[in-house]
């Protein structure tokens, strides 16, 4: 028996991997997060509005999702059931735009560079490769949509209980539309290598073999290096935040039908001794969340075909995330057009009561999956705050009965490189996992 310890590169934060080998295969895998910042403890005793500034700092990648989850939890605690339509639409635009840039950066900066260890692929080489440079350029452009409407990115704090603080113009909306159009052109030409109408036909028919561009190249590499079926986990999926209109809060057991998601069944357990990360269970079971879960649950034809053939594997998990971009792009375009109808309406409900008491919960979909925020307020100050991140669902450790989702996905692999690649397919983030 052999024990191997690896410090992981290209991680948001820091993490290491402990692999136990037997007869050339991984018998056990532990993901170790040794960092702990204690955001939830920092929030205790603070005025509840402070959470709008502190929580986006949980993560430098998905901070906007934390902002939206925070404001929704506060609104729930304050009894605010409706906000101006303009604010609601703008919040959705900025949250979905963050996911756009996140997915592309992850694919080109985290996933594709691993293949350089297997094959000479100059196009994907960091800094010098054309694909790498184009990905950095387009993501730097699209985050301007968030900056236009929220004033800055990352760590925006423009959402407040009852609405938003910004008041964009029609010109701002058209600037955002132009940026989204440019991103859509990047998706079609660079990622799938198809004209729009052809891609729609391919998607509708679930003909993933006809995908070109960089996703086509990725699938070719998966075939070449026997990565199509590796990295399977439990095959149980969960999405609690709704995401876009085609997907309602739901979950799916392995080979089972879909059920309605309820946050009351989510439980965070104590961490094992080797990590600061705490496991999350739904009705006592580990579930995978994120793009693969969302695309399986909403029955994306392309992902359904891949999933039926290769299951919840590395290749399908990565494909689901990069192909999810299309649905987000179409929704953001639709929301920007809708926003023009409300452009002259108020952005917020006005003054916010401060000396209040109550408890609230929110569930939103971030880039990595279902994000839950819970807050208790007493006389205007935070009594308790709990954050349950997508990374806890996917990268969290074992409990007494089950391995973590990513831990299980690495079992049986025959190389540490494959283990790292499978792990990165879940989007490895230390700061979100332990926050």
HUHU-V415729 format. One record per helix or strand. SS is the DSSP state (a for helix, b for strand). FROM is the first residue (numbers start at 1). TO is the last residue. Records with the same first field share a line. If there is no record, write none. Layout:
# HUHU-V415729
SS = FROM-TO  FROM-TO
This chain:
# HUHU-V415729
b = 2-7  12-12  16-22  25-32  47-47  159-160  163-164  237-239  250-252  258-260  266-268  280-282  285-285  288-288  348-348  358-366  369-378  381-388  429-429
a = 39-43  48-58  63-78  85-115  122-124  130-150  170-192  196-205  208-210  213-224  263-265  291-297  301-310  314-342  390-395  405-409  416-424  430-434
